[in-house]
């Protein structure tokens, strides 16, 4: 199953957590996020609070991971989230 989340800003954190929780219930192949608030995105994009992977928005508006190629599988220890967003605050 694939998911795409649309958000105006702060709810990106909620959707990010939801995406990880969904993967515990059903197989998830791909997850996409559309963030309309560029200011919030600038703060969020630099580093994922759980994986510590870095991200960048491409010129075409696509979020790309800078640390792992999108064709590669995540390492086993990163394949499933195990903390809630608020645990990183």
C-alpha positions as CSV (number, residue, x, y, z in Angstrom):
1,X,0.0,0.0,0.0
2,X,1.2,3.5,-0.7
3,X,0.3,6.7,1.2
4,X,0.5,10.4,0.5
5,X,0.1,13.0,3.2
6,X,-0.9,16.6,2.6
7,X,-0.1,19.1,5.4
8,X,0.2,22.8,6.0
9,X,3.1,22.7,8.4
10,X,3.1,21.4,12.0
11,X,1.0,18.3,11.2
12,X,4.0,17.0,9.2
13,X,5.3,15.6,12.5
14,X,1.9,13.9,13.1
15,X,1.8,12.4,9.6
16,X,5.4,11.3,9.9
17,X,4.5,9.4,13.0
18,X,1.3,8.0,11.5
19,X,3.3,6.6,8.5
20,X,5.5,4.7,10.9
21,X,2.6,3.4,12.8
22,X,0.8,2.2,9.6
23,X,3.8,0.1,8.7
24,X,3.2,-2.0,11.8
25,X,-0.4,-2.7,10.7
26,X,-0.2,-3.2,6.9
27,X,2.6,-3.5,4.4
28,X,3.7,0.0,3.2
29,X,5.6,0.3,0.0
30,X,5.9,4.1,-0.4
31,X,5.0,7.1,1.6
32,X,4.9,10.7,0.3
33,X,4.5,14.0,2.0
34,X,3.3,17.4,0.5
35,X,4.1,20.3,2.8
36,X,2.6,23.7,1.9
37,X,4.6,25.6,4.6
38,X,8.1,26.2,3.3
39,X,9.2,27.7,6.6
40,X,8.2,24.6,8.6
41,X,9.6,22.3,6.0
42,X,13.0,24.1,6.2
43,X,13.1,23.3,9.9
44,X,11.9,19.7,9.4
45,X,13.8,18.7,6.3
46,X,17.4,19.0,7.4
47,X,17.3,15.9,9.6
48,X,14.7,13.3,10.5
49,X,14.3,13.2,14.3
50,X,14.2,9.4,14.3
51,X,16.6,8.1,11.7
52,X,18.9,11.2,11.7
53,X,19.0,10.9,7.9
54,X,19.2,14.2,6.0
55,X,16.7,15.3,3.3
56,X,16.5,18.0,0.6
57,X,13.7,19.3,-1.6
58,X,14.6,18.9,-5.3
59,X,13.9,21.6,-7.9
60,X,10.9,19.6,-9.0
61,X,9.4,19.7,-5.5
62,X,10.4,16.1,-4.5
63,X,11.8,15.3,-1.1
64,X,15.0,13.3,-1.5
65,X,17.1,11.6,1.1
66,X,20.8,12.7,1.0
67,X,22.2,9.8,2.9
68,X,20.5,6.7,1.3
69,X,19.7,6.3,-2.4
70,X,16.0,5.8,-3.0
71,X,16.7,2.5,-4.8
72,X,18.4,1.0,-1.7
73,X,16.6,-0.7,1.2
74,X,16.8,0.9,4.6
75,X,19.1,-0.9,7.0
76,X,17.2,-3.4,9.2
77,X,17.5,-1.2,12.3
78,X,15.9,1.7,10.4
79,X,13.1,-0.2,8.6
80,X,10.6,0.2,11.4
81,X,10.0,3.2,13.6
82,X,10.1,2.5,17.4
83,X,9.7,5.9,19.0
84,X,7.0,8.6,18.9
85,X,7.7,12.1,17.6
86,X,7.3,13.6,21.1
87,X,10.1,11.3,22.4
88,X,12.6,13.2,20.4
89,X,11.7,16.6,21.9
